[in-house]
């Protein structure tokens, strides 16, 4: 009777498609065909073979083929990605213990609730202070605003009030 060993972690095993080649390796080995085709079509002289196109295609093919090779069970492209992430990472880390990033404190939560209630009180007081203006008054106000001999200025008053001052230009 033939016995096979079933691995404990099935997700770590890659399916072999042809021989010892996996799907990722087959993609890396066949994708230079499409890249070379786009080089052939998009670079001038269009749809003609040229020496620089052949050199670029050969370099791209070699890079793709080398990246499909396995070393210690991993493809070289995986090693290149790991090494590049390692080299790109920041070299110096600055620790600031006063930062509030990802901290939860009851004070900030309580403060935000107080702020929400204060904002709702403010909006209610503003809504209560709005006065209805008749159309005649609106026309007068519009004429005052568009008059070039008058200067309109706004100043904030005490207790969050807004003072409007209209002065005549000399």
C-alpha positions as CSV (number, residue, x, y, z in Angstrom):
1,X,0.0,0.0,0.0
2,X,1.3,3.4,-1.0
3,X,1.5,6.1,1.7
4,X,1.7,9.8,1.1
5,X,2.6,12.5,3.6
6,X,0.1,15.2,4.1
7,X,1.7,18.5,5.1
8,X,0.4,20.2,8.2
9,X,0.0,23.6,6.5
10,X,-1.4,23.2,3.0
11,X,-1.3,26.9,2.2
12,X,2.5,26.9,2.0
13,X,2.6,24.4,-0.8
14,X,2.4,25.7,-4.4
15,X,0.8,23.7,-7.2
16,X,3.2,22.5,-9.9
17,X,1.7,23.0,-13.4
18,X,4.4,21.5,-15.7
19,X,7.4,19.8,-14.3
20,X,8.7,21.8,-11.4
21,X,7.2,25.1,-12.6
22,X,4.5,26.9,-10.7
23,X,1.9,29.3,-12.1
24,X,4.0,32.4,-11.0
25,X,7.1,31.0,-12.8
26,X,5.1,30.3,-15.9
27,X,3.7,33.8,-15.9
28,X,7.3,35.3,-15.5
29,X,8.6,33.1,-18.3
30,X,5.8,34.0,-20.8
31,X,5.2,37.6,-20.0
32,X,8.3,38.8,-21.9
33,X,6.5,37.8,-25.1
34,X,3.9,40.5,-24.5
35,X,6.3,43.1,-23.2
36,X,8.5,42.6,-26.3
37,X,5.4,42.8,-28.5
38,X,4.5,46.2,-27.0
39,X,8.1,47.4,-27.5
40,X,7.9,46.3,-31.1
41,X,4.6,48.2,-31.7
42,X,5.0,51.3,-29.6
43,X,8.6,52.5,-30.1
44,X,9.7,54.2,-33.4
45,X,10.2,53.0,-36.1
46,X,6.7,51.5,-35.5
47,X,6.2,47.8,-36.3
48,X,9.8,47.4,-37.6
49,X,12.8,45.6,-36.1
50,X,15.6,47.9,-34.9
51,X,18.8,47.2,-33.0
52,X,17.8,49.2,-29.9
53,X,14.5,47.3,-29.7
54,X,16.3,44.0,-29.8
55,X,18.7,45.1,-27.1
56,X,15.8,46.3,-24.8
57,X,13.9,43.1,-25.5
58,X,16.9,40.9,-24.6
59,X,17.5,42.8,-21.4
60,X,13.9,42.6,-20.4
61,X,13.8,38.8,-21.2
62,X,16.9,38.1,-19.2
63,X,15.5,40.0,-16.2
64,X,12.2,38.1,-16.3
65,X,13.8,34.7,-16.8
66,X,16.3,35.3,-13.9
67,X,13.5,36.5,-11.6
68,X,11.7,33.1,-12.2
69,X,14.6,31.1,-10.8
70,X,14.1,29.5,-7.4
71,X,16.6,29.9,-4.6
72,X,16.0,28.1,-1.3
73,X,12.3,27.5,-2.3
74,X,11.6,31.1,-3.2
75,X,11.7,32.9,-6.5
76,X,14.4,35.5,-7.0
77,X,11.7,38.2,-7.6
78,X,10.5,37.5,-4.1
79,X,14.0,38.0,-2.7
80,X,14.4,41.2,-4.7
81,X,11.2,42.6,-3.3
82,X,12.2,41.7,0.3
83,X,15.7,43.3,-0.2
84,X,14.2,46.4,-1.8
85,X,11.7,46.9,1.0
86,X,14.5,46.5,3.5
87,X,16.7,49.1,1.7
88,X,13.8,51.6,1.3
89,X,12.7,51.5,4.9
90,X,13.5,54.5,7.1
91,X,16.8,54.3,8.9
92,X,16.1,56.5,11.9
93,X,13.0,56.3,14.1
94,X,12.0,59.3,16.3
95,X,10.1,58.3,19.4
96,X,7.8,61.0,20.8
97,X,6.1,60.0,23.9
98,X,3.8,63.0,23.8
99,X,2.0,61.9,20.7
100,X,-1.7,61.0,20.9
101,X,-1.7,58.7,17.9
102,X,-3.6,55.5,18.6
103,X,-4.1,56.5,22.3
104,X,-7.4,56.3,23.9
105,X,-8.1,58.5,26.9
106,X,-11.3,59.2,28.8
107,X,-10.3,62.9,28.8
108,X,-10.3,63.3,25.0
109,X,-13.6,61.3,24.8
110,X,-15.2,63.5,27.5
111,X,-13.8,66.6,25.8
112,X,-15.3,65.7,22.5
113,X,-18.7,65.2,24.0
114,X,-18.6,68.6,25.7
115,X,-17.5,70.1,22.4
116,X,-20.5,68.5,20.6
117,X,-22.9,69.9,23.1
118,X,-21.3,73.3,22.9
119,X,-21.5,73.2,19.1
120,X,-25.2,72.3,19.3
121,X,-25.9,75.2,21.7
122,X,-24.1,77.6,19.3
123,X,-26.1,76.5,16.3
124,X,-29.3,76.9,18.3
125,X,-28.4,80.4,19.4
126,X,-27.5,81.4,15.9
127,X,-30.8,80.0,14.6
128,X,-32.7,81.9,17.2
129,X,-31.0,85.2,16.2
130,X,-32.0,85.0,12.6
131,X,-34.4,87.7,11.6
132,X,-36.8,87.7,8.7
133,X,-36.2,90.5,6.3
134,X,-38.9,91.9,4.0
135,X,-38.3,92.3,0.3
136,X,-38.1,96.1,0.6
137,X,-35.4,95.9,3.2
138,X,-33.6,93.3,1.2
139,X,-33.6,95.6,-1.8
140,X,-32.3,98.5,0.3
141,X,-29.5,96.3,1.7
142,X,-28.6,95.1,-1.8
143,X,-28.4,98.8,-3.0
144,X,-26.1,99.6,0.0
145,X,-23.8,96.7,-0.7
146,X,-23.5,97.6,-4.4
147,X,-23.0,101.3,-3.9
148,X,-19.4,102.3,-4.7
149,X,-19.5,105.4,-2.5
150,X,-20.0,103.2,0.6
151,X,-17.6,100.9,2.4
152,X,-18.9,97.8,4.1
153,X,-16.8,96.3,7.0
154,X,-17.5,93.4,9.3
155,X,-16.1,93.2,12.8
156,X,-16.5,90.4,15.4
157,X,-18.0,91.7,18.6
158,X,-18.2,90.4,22.1
159,X,-19.9,87.1,22.8
160,X,-19.6,85.8,19.2
161,X,-21.6,88.7,17.7
162,X,-21.0,90.2,14.3
163,X,-21.0,94.0,13.8
164,X,-21.6,95.5,10.4
165,X,-20.3,99.0,9.7
166,X,-21.2,101.0,6.7
167,X,-19.1,104.2,6.1
168,X,-19.1,106.7,3.3
169,X,-16.0,106.9,1.1
170,X,-14.6,110.4,0.7
